[in-house]
Amino acid sequence: METAAKPVIENGQDEHNRSVYVNRELSWLKFNERVLEEAENERNPLCERMTFASIYQTNMDEFFMVRVGSLIDEMMISPMSMDSKTGMTPKEQIDAITKRVNELIPRRDKDYQNLMNELAQREGIRLVDFHKIDREESLKLEKYFDSEMMPLLAPNVVTKKQPFPFLNNREIYAVAVIENEKGKERLAIIPCASANFPRLIEVGSGSGVYMLSEELILHFLPKILPNYTVVSKSLIRITRNADIDADNLYDDELDYREFMVELIKKRKRLLPVRLEMSREMDDKIIDVLCTYLKIERSQVFRYQEPLDLSFVFQFQDVLRQKPELFYTKRVPQKSPMFESKRPILDQIKEGDKFLSYPYNSINPFLQMLREAAEDENVLSIKMTLYRVAKQSKVVESLIEAAENGKEVLVLVELKARFDEENNIYWSRRLEAAGCHVIYGMPGYKVHSKLCLITRRLDGETQYFTQIGTGNYNEKTARMYTDLCLMTADQRIGEEAVKVFQNLVKGEVMEHTDYLLVAPKCLQDPVIRMMDEQIQLQKEGKQGYIGIKVNSLSDKRIINKLIEASMAGVKVEMVIRGICCLLPGLPGLTDNIRIVSIVGRFLEHSRIYIFGKPTADDPEADKIYIASADYMSRNTIRRVEVAAPILDPAIKQKLRDFFNTQMNDNVQARELLNSGSYVRVHNDKAPLNSQEYFYEQAYREAGEPLPEEAPKTEGLS
């Protein structure tokens, strides 16, 4: 593990030995390695393994754009700053990242080769180059290239008069060292991306044999550059920094939405942080590319296989009629908490309701919004939007409500990274419909998932509050595991009113009684509830802390968990991604167990549990669902909301949910005190928690579970 074993001093207090902490970036790389493991896992259907391989690459792209980009900025601005947990400088972190990524590249290439070999052997689908096709196929491809591709290509030969071209983020280019008739060497760059020809080109009609368009371009470089001799060639792809601070650049005199439009344009032109190459080239040429791109040699990564694996989804489209190559179909089911043909708001008024995605359908929540839009007694709808679907039913209901004369307040977070353009589009639609739209807060992202409906019936003001762990996105509700609470509890509704009042004023909540609201009213209450469990343990009772989050890096919370473990409190955690704490260290974290579940669905829900029910007090535990991970960016630098679960039946459902995940022995990996993750193996019956929850959802809905698709021969 890349940490220094020396004590840390913070705020004048001796802390735990640094060996208990893990660097955030290196922990994330271990998470992405678990994604790669799913691409390698022969228990997964072939096409799903291809999906994991593509996700691994997309994850790595975003990691370099955001995290590595941020470290590079930090290295230039404050080179001696250190990670508070491991003491690593920005350069030390970048060096460690580079080393680990280079170690993973051969594994990624090998996995790709294995997947393509299986695809060829089982389905007759092959991706080839010119060394593996016959003359007739070669002539057909040349004819296709001449007529369909050649006229669209725009080669750039770099000279004193023709500068090095701008390279778009994550697009593929053919690059070549070329020599003119006088023996003068030049650099040529040809964009390979085009909307006018496909990336996958079939070699013969219905043959199942394909070639990538960039390989075709690379092969025919002599045609593209007829007056030159090609000395060496490669395919390249750059990744640009996407870490740009909107708050520090914003001028109060500017329209914020138009400012974000310009900021997105600026981000597309930020400096590269990575150069990927598909073939070896002369070192001098690599140095030339590095000079033009203003990057170091250490930022160059070499692959043997394609640089962009997104084309695998086109293969999946071809194979869609073969169910054995995909996961068995699962469809979100009707929740037993809701009755058909009855108004949703009336049902929520009778008692708290709860949905667990993707196992339950999001339809009751969508129906609640539609009802509110049409109900003449509804006065207002207030909502925070972070990421929404491209074709959003949620936003359409808000627009309908505004057109029906309701007061509609929507906070659209324009700083939702990589979703800014979609959010800008919807903000314009909402404003045009008459909604009151605000755009986040100075200094804070608004990441909460909060909806408040106000209704006045028979002279009584009623609040209906929805708090979720995931975005208001119908598409991701079928792919991410998330939780949704809908309640008519007036105490929670009144606090939700205050949250929205503060958002409108650009202020944060200073005090809460029921909801936990970051940045000022979440971290402290969490620490206090952990202290309560420590005190119980000291009194000879059993303290307990259960946590399900995507990431754990908040040092204050980590240190409190260490303190709880040292006091004897049992701590169980399901942490999908980043985890900056090592469990199982004698005398420090030996009462902490941490598992990560990476499977068919993206684990995204957040659950906080403090305490265990007892015979004397079956509701002794405090349980919350939340939008916030235990990262300082969530707990003290964003607006986040966590809601208490007060209904006994829903509390029991969440206890069962959490315990089932802790007992998963199919998709779960356990974090060891060495920093390694190992698959959970025990003598218990196989338990895939995600499949278990879907089976449960089908049973509760009274629907037959789709039969398991037959496995392809050779898969275990």
C-alpha positions in Angstrom: 0.0 0.0 0.0 1.3 3.4 -1.0 1.3 5.1 2.4 3.9 6.4 4.8 3.9 4.8 8.3 4.4 7.8 10.5 2.1 9.7 12.8 0.0 12.6 11.6 -0.6 15.8 13.5 -3.8 17.7 12.9 -5.2 20.5 15.0 -2.5 19.8 17.6 -3.8 16.3 18.2 -1.9 13.0 17.6 -3.8 10.9 15.1 -3.7 7.3 14.2 -0.8 5.9 12.3 -1.1 6.7 8.6 -1.0 3.0 7.7 -4.8 3.0 8.5 -5.5 5.3 5.6 -5.7 4.7 1.9 -5.1 7.4 -0.8 -8.4 8.4 -2.5 -7.2 8.1 -6.0 -5.5 4.8 -5.6 -8.6 3.4 -3.9 -10.7 4.6 -6.9 -8.3 2.7 -9.2 -9.0 -0.5 -7.2 -12.7 0.1 -7.7 -12.2 0.3 -11.4 -10.1 -2.8 -11.3 -13.2 -4.5 -9.8 -15.2 -3.4 -12.8 -12.5 -4.9 -15.0 -12.8 -8.2 -13.0 -16.5 -8.3 -14.1 -15.4 -8.1 -17.7 -13.1 -11.0 -17.0 -15.6 -13.0 -15.0 -16.8 -16.0 -17.1 -19.9 -16.3 -14.9 -21.2 -13.2 -16.6 -22.8 -13.5 -20.1 -20.5 -12.6 -22.9 -22.2 -9.4 -24.0 -22.4 -8.2 -20.4 -18.7 -8.7 -20.0 -18.2 -6.5 -23.1 -20.3 -3.8 -21.4 -18.1 -4.0 -18.3 -15.0 -3.6 -20.5 -16.4 -0.5 -22.0 -17.5 0.9 -18.6 -13.9 0.3 -17.3 -12.6 2.5 -20.1 -15.2 5.2 -19.7 -14.6 5.3 -16.0 -10.8 5.7 -16.6 -11.5 8.6 -19.1 -13.5 10.5 -16.5 -11.0 9.7 -13.8 -8.2 11.4 -15.9 -10.4 14.3 -16.9 -11.5 15.1 -13.4 -9.2 13.7 -10.7 -5.9 13.6 -12.6 -6.7 17.0 -14.1 -7.4 18.3 -10.6 -4.1 16.9 -9.3 -2.1 18.5 -12.2 -3.7 21.8 -11.4 -2.8 21.4 -7.8 0.7 20.4 -8.6 1.2 23.6 -10.5 -0.4 25.9 -8.0 0.6 24.2 -4.7 3.2 21.5 -5.4 4.0 20.8 -1.7 0.4 20.4 -0.6 -0.4 16.9 0.8 -3.2 14.5 0.9 -4.5 14.9 4.5 -4.7 11.1 5.1 -1.5 9.7 3.4 0.7 12.7 3.2 1.3 12.3 -0.6 2.0 15.4 -2.6 0.2 15.9 -6.0 3.2 14.6 -7.9 3.5 11.6 -5.7 -0.1 10.8 -6.3 0.2 11.3 -10.1 3.3 9.1 -10.2 1.5 6.3 -8.2 -1.6 6.6 -10.5 0.6 6.4 -13.6 2.4 3.3 -12.3 -0.9 1.5 -11.5 -2.6 2.4 -14.7 0.3 1.1 -16.7 0.1 -2.1 -14.7 -3.6 -2.4 -15.6 -3.2 -1.8 -19.4 -1.8 -5.3 -20.3 -4.7 -6.8 -18.3 -7.2 -4.7 -20.1 -5.7 -5.6 -23.5 -5.7 -9.3 -22.6 -9.4 -9.2 -21.4 -10.3 -7.5 -24.7 -8.5 -10.2 -26.7 -10.2 -13.0 -24.7 -13.7 -11.4 -25.3 -13.1 -11.0 -29.0 -11.8 -14.6 -29.3 -15.0 -15.9 -27.6 -17.1 -13.7 -29.9 -15.4 -15.1 -32.9 -15.5 -18.8 -31.8 -19.1 -18.7 -30.6 -20.9 -16.2 -32.8 -18.6 -15.9 -35.9 -18.1 -12.2 -35.3 -14.6 -11.0 -35.9 -12.8 -7.7 -35.8 -9.9 -7.9 -38.3 -7.1 -5.9 -39.8 -5.6 -6.1 -43.3 -3.3 -9.0 -42.3 -6.3 -11.3 -41.8 -8.5 -10.8 -44.9 -8.2 -12.1 -48.4 -7.5 -10.1 -51.6 -11.2 -10.0 -52.6 -12.2 -8.5 -49.2 -9.2 -6.1 -49.4 -10.4 -4.8 -52.8 -14.0 -4.3 -51.5 -12.7 -2.3 -48.6 -10.5 -0.2 -50.8 -13.4 0.6 -53.0 -15.5 1.5 -50.0 -12.7 3.7 -48.6 -12.2 5.5 -51.9 -15.9 6.3 -52.4 -17.3 6.7 -48.9 -14.4 7.8 -46.6 -11.6 9.4 -48.6 -13.6 12.5 -49.7 -14.5 13.2 -46.1 -11.0 13.1 -44.6 -9.1 16.2 -43.8 -5.4 15.5 -43.3 -3.2 18.1 -41.5 0.5 18.2 -42.3 2.3 20.2 -39.7 4.6 22.9 -41.1 5.7 26.4 -40.2 2.7 27.7 -42.1 0.3 24.9 -41.0 0.2 24.7 -37.1 -0.5 21.6 -35.1 -4.2 21.1 -35.2 -6.6 21.2 -32.2 -7.4 17.7 -31.1 -10.8 17.0 -29.7 -11.2 15.3 -26.3 -11.4 11.5 -26.5 -11.5 11.4 -30.3 -9.3 9.1 -32.4 -6.7 10.4 -34.8 -4.3 8.7 -37.1 -0.8 10.2 -36.8 2.1 9.5 -39.1 5.7 10.5 -39.6 5.9 11.3 -43.3 8.8 12.1 -45.6 8.7 14.2 -48.8 10.8 13.6 -51.9 13.6 15.7 -50.5 13.8 13.5 -47.4 12.3 16.2 -45.1 10.2 14.6 -42.3 6.8 16.0 -41.3 4.1 15.1 -38.9 0.6 14.3 -40.3 -2.6 14.1 -38.3 -5.9 12.8 -39.7 -9.2 12.9 -37.7 -10.8 9.5 -37.8 -14.2 10.4 -36.3 -17.1 11.2 -38.7 -20.8 11.3 -38.5 -20.9 10.3 -42.2 -19.4 6.8 -42.0 -19.7 4.1 -39.3 -16.9 3.2 -37.0 -17.6 -0.5 -37.6 -17.3 -1.3 -41.3 -18.5 -4.8 -42.4 -16.1 -6.7 -44.6 -18.6 -8.3 -47.0 -22.4 -8.3 -46.6 -23.6 -10.5 -43.7 -20.1 -12.0 -43.1 -19.8 -11.1 -39.5 -16.3 -9.8 -40.2 -15.7 -6.1 -39.3 -12.9 -3.5 -39.4 -12.7 -0.3 -37.4 -12.8 2.8 -39.6 -9.6 4.2 -37.9 -7.7 1.0 -38.9 -8.9 1.5 -42.5 -7.7 5.1 -42.5 -4.4 4.1 -41.0 -3.9 1.4 -43.7 -4.6 3.8 -46.5 -2.5 6.7 -45.3 -0.4 6.5 -48.6 -3.6 7.3 -50.5 -4.4 10.2 -48.2 -0.9 11.6 -48.4 0.1 10.6 -52.0 3.2 12.9 -52.1 4.8 11.5 -49.0 6.3 8.3 -47.8 4.9 7.0 -44.5 7.8 6.3 -42.2 5.8 5.3 -39.1 2.2 5.6 -38.0 -0.1 5.1 -35.0 -3.5 5.9 -33.7 -3.8 8.4 -30.8 -6.4 9.7 -28.5 -6.1 12.5 -26.0 -7.9 13.1 -22.7 -8.4 16.8 -21.7 -8.6 18.2 -18.3 -12.3 18.8 -17.3 -11.6 20.2 -13.9 -12.7 23.8 -14.1 -14.0 25.8 -11.1 -17.2 27.6 -12.0 -17.5 29.5 -8.7 -14.1 31.1 -8.8 -14.6 32.3 -12.4 -18.1 33.5 -12.1 -18.8 37.3 -12.2 -22.0 38.4 -10.4 -22.7 40.8 -13.3 -23.1 37.9 -15.7 -26.2 35.8 -16.5 -25.3 32.5 -14.7 -26.8 30.2 -17.3 -25.0 31.9 -20.2 -21.8 31.9 -18.1 -22.1 28.1 -17.8 -22.6 27.8 -21.6 -19.4 29.7 -22.2 -17.6 27.7 -19.5 -18.6 24.4 -21.2 -17.0 25.7 -24.4 -13.9 26.7 -22.5 -13.6 23.2 -20.8 -13.5 21.6 -24.2 -10.2 23.4 -24.9 -8.4 22.7 -21.6 -5.0 21.2 -21.7 -4.6 17.4 -22.3 -3.7 15.3 -19.3 -3.2 12.0 -21.2 -2.1 10.7 -24.6 -3.0 7.2 -25.6 -1.3 5.4 -28.5 -2.2 2.1 -30.2 1.3 1.4 -31.6 4.9 2.0 -30.9 6.4 5.1 -32.5 9.9 6.5 -32.7 10.8 8.2 -29.3 11.6 11.5 -31.1 8.1 11.6 -32.5 6.6 11.0 -29.2 8.7 13.8 -27.8 7.3 16.1 -30.6 3.7 15.1 -29.8 4.4 15.8 -26.1 5.8 19.2 -26.9 2.8 20.2 -29.0 0.3 18.8 -26.5 2.3 20.3 -23.5 2.4 17.0 -21.6 5.2 14.9 -20.1 6.3 11.5 -21.4 4.9 9.9 -18.2 1.4 11.0 -19.5 1.7 8.8 -22.6 0.1 5.3 -22.4 0.5 2.6 -25.0 -2.1 -0.1 -25.9 -2.0 -3.1 -28.1 -5.8 -3.1 -28.6 -8.3 -0.4 -29.7 -8.2 2.8 -27.8 -12.0 3.2 -27.6 -14.2 0.2 -26.8 -17.6 1.8 -27.3 -18.1 -0.1 -30.5 -18.9 -3.3 -28.5 -22.4 -2.0 -28.1 -22.9 -2.3 -31.9 -21.9 -5.9 -31.6 -24.5 -6.3 -28.9 -27.2 -4.8 -31.2 -26.4 -7.5 -33.7 -26.6 -10.2 -31.0 -29.7 -8.9 -29.3 -31.8 -11.9 -30.3 -29.5 -14.3 -28.4 -30.7 -14.1 -24.8 -28.0 -16.4 -23.5 -25.4 -13.7 -24.2 -27.2 -11.2 -21.9 -28.4 -11.1 -18.3 -31.8 -12.6 -17.8 -34.4 -9.9 -18.4 -35.6 -8.1 -15.2 -38.3 -5.4 -15.2 -39.0 -3.1 -12.3 -42.1 -4.3 -10.4 -45.1 -2.7 -8.8 -44.5 -2.0 -5.2 -46.9 -3.7 -2.8 -47.0 -0.4 -0.7 -49.2 1.2 -3.4 -52.8 0.3 -4.4 -53.8 0.6 -8.0 -56.4 3.1 -9.1 -56.2 5.2 -5.9 -54.6 8.7 -5.8 -51.0 8.5 -4.7 -51.2 11.6 -2.5 -54.1 10.1 -0.5 -52.1 6.9 0.0 -49.0 8.9 1.2 -51.3 10.8 3.6 -52.3 7.5 5.2 -48.7 6.4 5.8 -45.1 6.7 4.6 -44.3 5.0 1.3 -41.0 3.6 0.0 -39.5 2.5 -3.3 -36.3 0.6 -3.9 -35.0 1.0 -7.5 -34.5 -0.8 -9.8 -36.5 -3.5 -8.1 -39.6 -1.3 -7.8 -40.9 0.8 -10.6 -40.5 4.6 -10.4 -44.1 4.9 -11.7 -45.7 5.8 -8.3 -43.3 8.8 -7.9 -44.1 9.9 -11.5 -47.8 9.5 -10.8 -47.4 11.6 -7.7 -46.0 14.4 -9.8 -48.7 14.1 -12.4 -51.4 14.1 -9.8 -49.9 17.2 -8.2 -49.8 18.9 -11.5 -53.5 18.3 -12.1 -54.9 18.6 -8.5 -56.7 21.9 -8.1 -55.9 21.8 -4.4 -52.1 21.6 -4.9 -50.6 25.1 -4.5 -47.0 24.5 -5.2 -44.3 22.0 -6.2 -40.6 22.6 -5.3 -37.8 20.4 -6.4 -34.0 20.1 -6.7 -32.7 18.6 -10.0 -29.2 17.4 -10.4 -29.3 14.9 -13.3 -32.4 14.1 -15.3 -33.2 12.0 -18.3 -32.8 13.3 -21.9 -36.6 12.8 -22.3 -37.7 13.6 -18.8 -41.2 12.8 -17.6 -40.3 14.5 -14.3 -39.6 17.8 -16.0 -42.7 17.5 -18.2 -44.9 17.1 -15.1 -43.3 20.2 -13.6 -44.0 22.1 -16.9 -47.6 20.9 -16.8 -48.0 22.0 -13.2 -46.7 25.5 -14.1 -49.0 25.7 -17.1 -51.9 24.7 -14.8 -51.2 27.7 -12.6 -49.2 26.0 -9.8 -46.3 27.7 -8.2 -43.3 25.7 -9.4 -39.8 26.3 -8.0 -37.0 24.2 -9.5 -33.4 24.4 -8.5 -31.4 23.1 -11.5 -27.8 22.4 -10.7 -25.9 23.7 -13.7 -22.6 22.5 -12.2 -23.6 18.8 -12.5 -20.5 17.7 -14.3 -21.0 16.4 -17.8 -24.7 17.0 -17.5 -24.5 20.8 -17.8 -25.8 21.0 -21.3 -28.8 18.8 -20.6 -29.6 20.8 -17.5 -29.3 24.1 -19.4 -31.7 22.8 -22.0 -34.3 21.8 -19.4 -33.8 25.0 -17.4 -34.8 27.0 -20.5 -37.9 24.8 -21.0 -38.9 25.2 -17.4 -38.5 29.0 -17.5 -40.5 29.2 -20.7 -43.4 27.3 -19.1 -43.4 29.8 -16.2 -41.5 27.9 -13.6 -39.3 29.8 -11.1 -35.8 28.4 -11.8 -32.7 29.0 -9.7 -29.2 27.7 -10.4 -27.6 26.4 -7.3 -25.7 28.3 -4.7 -22.4 30.3 -4.6 -19.7 27.9 -3.4 -21.9 24.8 -3.1 -23.3 22.3 -5.5 -26.9 21.3 -4.7 -26.8 17.5 -4.8 -29.9 16.8 -2.7 -32.8 14.8 -4.1 -35.7 16.7 -2.5 -39.3 17.3 -3.7 -42.0 19.1 -1.7 -45.7 19.3 -2.7 -47.9 21.7 -0.8 -51.7 21.1 -0.9 -54.5 23.0 0.8 -57.6 20.9 1.5 -60.6 21.8 3.7 -58.5 24.7 5.1 -55.6 22.5 6.1 -52.1 22.9 4.6 -50.6 19.5 3.8 -47.0 18.8 2.9 -45.9 15.8 0.9 -42.2 15.3 0.9 -40.1 13.0 -1.2 -36.4 12.4 -0.3 -34.2 10.1 -2.4 -30.7 8.8 -2.7 -30.6 9.0 -6.5 -31.4 11.4 -9.3 -34.8 12.1 -10.8 -34.0 10.1 -13.8 -36.3 7.4 -15.2 -33.4 5.8 -17.2 -31.0 5.4 -14.3 -33.9 4.2 -12.0 -33.7 1.0 -14.1 -29.9 0.6 -13.8 -28.9 2.1 -10.4 -29.9 0.9 -6.9 -31.6 3.8 -5.2 -34.1 4.5 -2.4 -37.1 6.8 -2.4 -39.1 7.9 0.7 -42.5 9.6 0.3 -44.0 11.0 3.4 -46.8 13.3 4.6 -45.1 13.8 8.0 -45.7 17.5 8.6 -42.5 17.9 10.7 -40.4 16.7 7.8 -42.5 18.8 5.4 -42.0 22.0 7.5 -38.2 21.4 7.4 -38.3 20.9 3.7 -40.0 24.3 3.4 -37.1 25.9 5.2 -34.6 24.1 3.0 -36.2 25.6 -0.1 -36.5 29.0 1.5 -32.8 29.0 2.2 -32.0 27.8 -1.3 -33.9 30.7 -2.8 -32.0 33.1 -0.6 -28.7 31.4 -1.4 -28.2 30.5 2.3 -27.6 27.1 4.0 -29.5 25.5 6.8 -28.1 26.4 10.2 -30.2 24.0 12.3 -32.5 21.0 11.7 -34.5 18.7 14.0 -35.4 15.9 11.6 -33.6 16.1 8.3 -29.8 16.1 8.0 -28.9 18.9 5.6 -25.3 19.5 4.5 -23.1 21.5 4.5 -23.7 22.5 8.2 -26.3 20.0 9.5 -25.1 16.6 8.4 -21.5 15.8 9.4 -21.9 17.0 13.0 -25.2 15.0 13.6 -23.6 11.9 12.1 -20.6 12.3 14.4 -22.9 12.7 17.4 -24.9 9.5 16.5 -21.6 7.6 16.3 -20.6 9.0 19.7 -23.9 7.7 21.1 -22.9 4.2 19.9 -19.4 4.6 21.5 -21.0 5.6 24.7 -23.4 2.6 24.7 -20.4 0.3 24.2 -18.6 2.0 27.2 -21.7 1.3 29.3 -21.4 -2.4 28.5 -24.1 -2.4 25.8 -23.7 -3.3 22.2 -23.0 -0.3 19.9 -23.5 -0.7 16.2 -22.9 1.4 13.1 -24.0 0.3 9.6 -23.1 2.4 6.5 -23.9 2.0 2.8 -22.4 4.7 0.7 -20.6 5.0 -2.7 -17.4 6.4 -1.2 -15.7 7.0 2.2 -13.1 9.7 2.4 -14.2 12.2 5.0 -11.3 12.1 7.4 -13.3 13.4 10.4 -15.9 10.6 9.9 -13.1 8.0 9.3 -11.4 9.0 12.5 -14.7 8.6 14.4 -15.2 5.1 12.9 -11.7 4.2 14.1 -12.5 5.5 17.5 -15.7 3.5 17.5 -13.9 0.3 16.5 -11.3 0.9 19.2 -14.1 1.2 21.7 -15.6 -2.2 20.6 -18.5 -0.9 18.4 -19.3 -3.2 15.6 -19.0 -1.4 12.3 -20.3 -2.8 9.0 -20.0 -1.0 5.7 -21.0 -1.5 2.1 -18.8 0.8 0.1 -18.9 0.4 -3.7 -16.1 2.7 -4.7 -13.5 4.8 -2.9 -12.6 3.7 0.6 -9.8 5.5 2.4 -10.0 3.4 5.5 -8.4 0.0 6.1 -10.4 -2.5 8.2 -9.0 -5.3 10.3 -5.9 -3.6 11.7 -5.3 -4.9 15.2 -6.1 -2.4 17.9 -7.4 0.1 15.4 -10.0 -1.2 13.0 -10.4 -4.8 13.9 -14.1 -4.3 14.6 -14.8 -2.9 11.1 -15.8 -5.0 8.1 -16.1 -3.5 4.7 -17.5 -5.0 1.5 -17.9 -3.7 -2.0 -20.6 -4.9 -4.4 -20.0 -4.5 -8.1 -22.6 -6.2 -10.2 -25.3 -5.9 -12.8 -26.7 -2.8 -11.3 -24.7 0.2 -10.1 -24.9 0.4 -6.3 -25.9 4.0 -5.6 -28.1 4.1 -2.5 -26.9 5.5 0.8 -28.1 4.2 4.2 -26.9 5.3 7.6 -27.7 3.0 10.6 -26.9 3.9 14.2 -27.7 1.2 16.8 -29.5 -2.1 16.9 -33.1 -2.9 18.0 -33.4 -4.5 21.4 -36.0 -6.6 23.1 -36.8 -3.6 25.3 -36.8 -1.1 22.4 -37.4 -2.7 19.0 -37.0 0.8 17.4 -33.8 1.7 19.1 -31.9 2.2 15.9 -31.8 5.4 13.9 -31.9 4.8 10.2 -31.5 7.4 7.4 -31.5 7.4 3.6 -29.4 10.1 2.0 -28.1 11.8 -1.1 -24.7 12.2 0.6 -21.7 9.9 0.5 -19.2 10.1 3.4 -16.8 12.4 1.4 -16.0 15.9 2.6 -17.2 17.2 -0.8 -20.7 15.9 0.2 -20.7 16.4 3.9 -19.3 20.0 4.1 -19.2 21.4 0.5 -22.6 20.5 -1.0 -26.2 20.8 -0.2 -27.3 17.3 0.7 -30.3 15.9 2.5 -30.8 12.8 4.6 -34.2 11.7 5.9 -35.0 9.7 9.0 -37.0 6.5 8.5 -39.7 6.5 11.1 -42.1 3.9 9.8 -41.4 0.5 11.5 -42.2 -1.5 8.4 -39.8 0.5 6.2 -37.1 0.4 8.9 -37.3 -3.4 8.9 -37.2 -3.4 5.2 -34.0 -1.4 5.3 -32.4 -3.6 8.0 -33.1 -6.6 5.8 -31.8 -4.9 2.8 -28.5 -3.9 4.5 -28.0 -7.3 6.1 -28.6 -9.1 2.8 -25.9 -7.0 1.2 -23.5 -7.7 4.0 -24.1 -11.4 3.4 -23.7 -11.3 -0.4 -21.2 -14.0 -1.3 -21.5 -13.8 -5.1 -20.8 -10.2 -6.1 -19.3 -8.9 -2.9 -15.6 -8.4 -2.3 -14.2 -7.9 1.1 -11.5 -5.3 1.8 -8.6 -6.8 3.7 -6.2 -4.9 6.0 -3.6 -5.3 3.3 -5.6 -3.0 1.0 -6.6 -5.9 -1.3 -10.2 -6.8 -2.2 -11.0 -10.5 -2.4 -14.3 -12.2 -3.4 -16.3 -13.4 -0.4 -16.2 -17.2 -0.2 -18.0 -19.1 2.5 -20.0 -22.3 3.0 -23.3 -20.6 2.9 -25.7 -20.9 -0.1 -24.8 -18.6 -2.9 -26.4 -15.2 -2.4 -26.4 -12.5 -5.1 -28.1 -9.6 -3.3 -29.2 -7.9 -6.4 -30.8 -11.0 -7.8 -32.3 -11.7 -4.4 -34.0 -8.3 -4.3 -35.4 -8.7 -7.8 -36.8 -12.1 -7.0 -38.4 -10.6 -3.9 -39.9 -7.8 -5.9 -41.4 -10.2 -8.4 -42.9 -12.3 -5.5 -44.3 -9.2 -3.8 -45.9 -8.1 -7.1 -47.4 -11.6 -7.7 -45.5 -11.9 -11.0 -43.6 -15.0 -12.2 -39.8 -14.5 -12.3 -38.5 -14.8 -15.9 -36.6 -18.0 -16.3 -32.8 -18.0 -16.3 -31.5 -17.8 -19.8 -29.5 -20.9 -20.9 -25.7 -20.3 -20.4 -23.4 -20.3 -23.4 -21.3 -23.4 -23.6 -18.1 -22.9 -21.7 -19.4 -20.5 -19.1 -19.5 -21.7 -15.5 
